[in-house]
Amino acid sequence: MDTKLSKETLCVQAGWEPKNGEPRVLPIYQSTTFKYDTSEQMARLFDLKDSGYFYTRLQNPTNDAVASKITALEGGVAGMLTSSGQAANFYAVFNICEAGDHFVCSSTIYGGTFNLFAVTMKKLGIECTFIDAEASEEEISQAFRPNTKCLFGETISNPGINVLDIEKFARIAHKHGVPLIVDNTFATPINCRPFEWGADIVTHSTTKYMDGHATCVGGAIIDSGNFDWEAHADKFPGLTQPDESYHGLTYTKAFGKMAYITKATAQLMRDLGSIQSPENAFLLNLGLETLHLRVPRHCENAQKVAEWLEKNPKVKWVNYCGLKSNKYYELAQKYMPNGSCGVIAFGLKGSREEAIRFMDSLKLVCIVTHVADARTCVLHPASHTHRQLSDEQLIEAGVAPDLIRLSVGIENVNDIISDLEQAMKCI
Ligand SMILES: *Cc1c(COP(=O)(O)O)cnc(C)c1O
């Protein structure tokens, strides 16, 4: 599909382009396997000499259609779906890091990603240095080592709502000859396309706004095709040296700009699985068809709720980058002039118990471990998603112990505010 088309059109139409007589709507290819006429044809697929489907653990046509829609929205050259956002972030880094390698990451990231990078990847021999994203380029540069393989950050951090200076991060990464990977879950390509600001690889938890209805856990990895792996061949032998498991094929030589995604599919999906189910991909696609309608409404509602919270005497602080008073307002205006996201972080005056009582008194707004779906919901990260972090780590991750994460949905905003108001009266 013509990727010059507007985002709205890509949301509705990109990905599945039926040929004559084929279903208008993306079919669910609910099949683990695919049929070939000759043994030779199948063998060529296993050697990566032909492209085609043979087993859904590696690739499935429904998934690929949806991945190509997200790729078009992000302005990338290749993409893949994963079973979760966690799998997407793991694969995005693990595709270019192995035991003995190191990478650098903003400390203000999603708690699950923090745990993956700080604890689980360390067990695999991959070390991550977390840095203050607001430190100077010189200070952040000091974290880089000869074995550093990438820099990682979130466009808008979950749950702190810190905005990443993508251009600054891209400059630092490229100065050290490594790609910048950006988790663009909260902004979505509707509000920000990190590739336009120098990011090389984008990841998503499609579980959030992309699905938008809280039905399917999923993830995506999109490659801009801009990072020159060959120019830093010694750093990325997995892409630039022969792969013994495919008869000595070299990804950059065989696949050019598709090298990174092809390697992630051919090696990581083959060996580790974590494919998204075709049925979930179908539902994700339905979500994507209205992403361009829902995201602006989330932002409009969140702006009104944030302004209301800011004026409320029971509220100690509000962090929403659409507020003029916010530390990230300028950065948000630069990278996301049409709106940022529907998620607000705030703290109440009074004790932790009062915060809990406020949340328990909400009626329309539910306590759920989720963000970024159509229904307004609330969570206390220090007691829920981030409970494995110490208070020190919480603060480092941009999560104050009193932080309440409010994910503003697409209901009528007056009903959302009325519910918050009645719950405030209960504390
Ligand atoms: C939720 C989330 C993840 C993890 O995604 P899952 O789909 O839950 O595995 C990663 N990054 C961000 C920014 C998230 O909000």
The ligand as a MOL file (V3000), in Angstrom:
LIG
                    3D

  0  0  0     0  0            999 V3000
M  V30 BEGIN CTAB
M  V30 COUNTS 15 15 0 0 0
M  V30 BEGIN ATOM
M  V30 1 C 2.3510 -2.7620 29.0350 0
M  V30 2 C 3.6430 -2.2870 28.5440 0
M  V30 3 C 4.6570 -3.1900 28.1670 0
M  V30 4 C 4.4820 -4.6800 28.2970 0
M  V30 5 O 3.5370 -5.1210 27.4000 0
M  V30 6 P 2.6320 -6.4510 27.6030 0
M  V30 7 O 1.8190 -6.4490 26.3690 0
M  V30 8 O 1.8600 -6.2720 28.8590 0
M  V30 9 O 3.5820 -7.5970 27.6820 0
M  V30 10 C 5.8260 -2.6800 27.6610 0
M  V30 11 N 6.0130 -1.3500 27.5590 0
M  V30 12 C 5.0640 -0.4560 27.9150 0
M  V30 13 C 5.3420 1.0010 27.7690 0
M  V30 14 C 3.8620 -0.8860 28.4190 0
M  V30 15 O 2.9230 0.0030 28.7850 0
M  V30 END ATOM
M  V30 BEGIN BOND
M  V30 1 1 1 2
M  V30 2 1 2 3
M  V30 3 2 2 14
M  V30 4 1 3 4
M  V30 5 2 3 10
M  V30 6 1 4 5
M  V30 7 1 5 6
M  V30 8 2 6 7
M  V30 9 1 6 8
M  V30 10 1 6 9
M  V30 11 1 10 11
M  V30 12 2 11 12
M  V30 13 1 12 13
M  V30 14 1 12 14
M  V30 15 1 14 15
M  V30 END BOND
M  V30 END CTAB
M  END
